[in-house]
Every structure is written in structure tokens, then in C-alpha cells.
Amino acid sequence: MYRSPVKAALLIFSALIILSACGFQLQTRAELPPQMQQTRLEIQQPYSRFAQRLETLLEQNGVHVVESGKDAAILEVPLNRTRKQIQSIGDDARVREYLVSHTVHFRLLDKDGKEMIPLQIFEQSRVYSFNEQDILAAEREDEFLRNELSDSLAGMVVRRIGTYGK
């Protein structure tokens, strides 16, 4: 099959036009408040996927996460909870779908303890099918969804902090 360079360039140009028309933009760094130059992360379950991802995103956006320090802003995450519930049951009284939800509460304080961002609540959930004939696949899907929810919520928290003062 013969392809001309002109056709290839036209195809790439068309794809770029379509992407820009739909509002697609590459994610840039969040403009976090300068008070967060040094930030202490006070989080429930500090070794969870969410906590690790949040710390990574903060550092990627120019924040130095510290263990202690009186000159550090404080990002409090008093609730970081993941739940799994039965979503539906089949005719044979067996579970068919589960709902995995992740809830995060957070607020941001400056170094003097003054509230910069009041308590915010973010929650996301996903439903997945359960097949008892393939339990390993269901467990992998559950783990994948939990990780995806953690990553997504960490990004939401950083983006919300980036809107401070705007």
C-alpha cells in the first residue's frame, strides 16, 4: 500500500484540529499557592496508594513535602476511605456486580494554622461485574479500580488546591 507524505501530513493536521476543537489539552503543572513551598501532609493511612500518589503529585508541582516543621503549610486528609459494596444480585442469589467507592476529605492550612481551603469532600466510584468462575480476574479488576480511583482523587485534590485564590 503506497502512502504519500502529503496524505500523512494532512491526516496528522486533521487529527490535531479535531483534538483542539474538542477542548483537549495536555495537563500542565498546577499553580499551587506559594504558601505551600513546604507542606506537611497529615493523612489517614499514610502508606496508601492515595497518599503516595498525592505526595508524588505535590512534589511534581514544586511542593517540598516535609515530615515536620513550623514553617510548613498543612494539608490535612482526615478521611481517606475505600469501600466495596454489593451493587446487584442475580436470579440465583449470587453477587453479579460490586461498587467500589473512594472518599477523601481534605483541607489546607497555612503555616499559622489559618484555613486556606475549607474542608472539601471528593468521592468517586466504579461498578464492576463479578464472575465467581474467574475470581482472580475479579480481584485484579478490584485492585485496578481502587488504584485508578486513588490516582484520580489525588489529581482532583491537587487541581482543587491549584484553584486557590482564583
N, C-alpha and C positions, 0 to 999 in steps of 0.2 A: 504494500500500500504506500503510495507516494504522497507525502505531505509537504506543502510549500512553507517556507519560513513566514511568508505573509499571512497565511491562514493561521499558523500557530500564534503569531503576534496578535492577530485580530481576536483569536479565542481568549488569550490572556487579557487583552484590553477589555473585552466584553465581560469577563469574569470580575475584573476589578470594578467596572461600572456597576454591575449588579450588586456586589458586596457593599460598595459605598452607598448605593441607593437604599439598601435595607437598613442602614444605620450601623453596620458592623464596624467596630473599631478595636484595634489591639488594646489590651488592657495596659494602662500605664501605671506608674507609681502613684500611690495615693499621697496627697499633700496633707500629711499629719501635722497637728499643732506643734509649734516649736517647743512648747512646754513638755512634750513627750520625748525630748532628746534622750533622756534617761528615764526609763519606765520600769517600775516593779510590777510584775504580773502576779496577782493574788487570785488563784484559781482553784476551784474544787477539782480534784483529780488532775494534779499537775503532770502526770505522765501519760495522760490520754492522748489519743490521736489529735483531738481538737486542740488541746493545749500546745502540743508540739507544732502543729500547723500554724496556730495563731502566733507563736513566738517566731517562727520562721518568717511569716509574712511581715510582722512588725520589723524584724531586722532587715528584710529586703527593702523596706520602705524607710530606712535610715534611723530606726529607733535602736538604741542600745538597751537591751533588756538586762536588768541587774537583779541580784538576789536581795539586796538591801540598800538603804541609802535614804537620807532625809531630803536630798535634793532631787529625788526622783518622783515623777508622776506615778499614780497608782491606777492600774487597770484591774478593777475587781470583777471577777466572774464567780458570783456566789452560787450559781446553778449551772451545771453542765451535765445534763441527763439524757440518756438514750433509753428508749422503751420499745418493747416489742409486744404487740397485741394481736390477737386473732382478729382478722378482718372478715373472713367468711368461712362458713362450714358447708360442706357438700351434703347431698341427699343421704349419703352413707354415714353421716355424723362424724366425718373426718375433716380436719382443717384443710382448706384449699388455698387460703391467702393469709398472709401476715402483713401487718402495718408496722413499719419501723419508723419511729419519730425521734427527733433530737431537738431538745430545747436548751437555749442558752440565755441567761440573764447577765447583763454586764452594765457597768458604769465607769466613767473616767473621772478621776480626781486629780487636781494639780498637786504640786509638792506640799502645799499648805493644807491640804485636805478639802479645798473648795471644789464643789462639784462642777465639772466642766460639761459633762454629758450625763443627764439623769439616767436612772435605771431604764434599760432597753430590754425588750424581750423578743427574741427571734426563735422561730420554730419552723422546721421543715420535716416532711415525712414522705415516705415512699411505700408503695404496696408491691409485694412480690408473691408469685404463685409458689405453692408448696406441693411437692410431689414426694410422697413417702417412699416411692420406689427409687428415688435419686436423692437421698438425704445429703450426701456430700456436696452435690451441686447447690442444694438449698442453703447449706451452711456457708458455702463460698459466696453465694449471692447476698446472703445476710451480711457477711463481713464486708463485701464490696460496697453495699449500700450504706452501711454505718460509716465507712471511710469517706465515701462520697459526700454524705451529709456533714461530716466533721469538716472536710475541706471547704465545702460550700459555705457553711456558717462562719468559719474563720475568715473567709474572704468578705462576707457580709459585714462582720464586725469591723474589719479594717476599713472597708469603704464607708461605713457609717461614721467612724471616727474622722475620716478624711473630709466629711462634710461639716465638721465643727466650725462654727463661725461664718458659715456661708448662707 
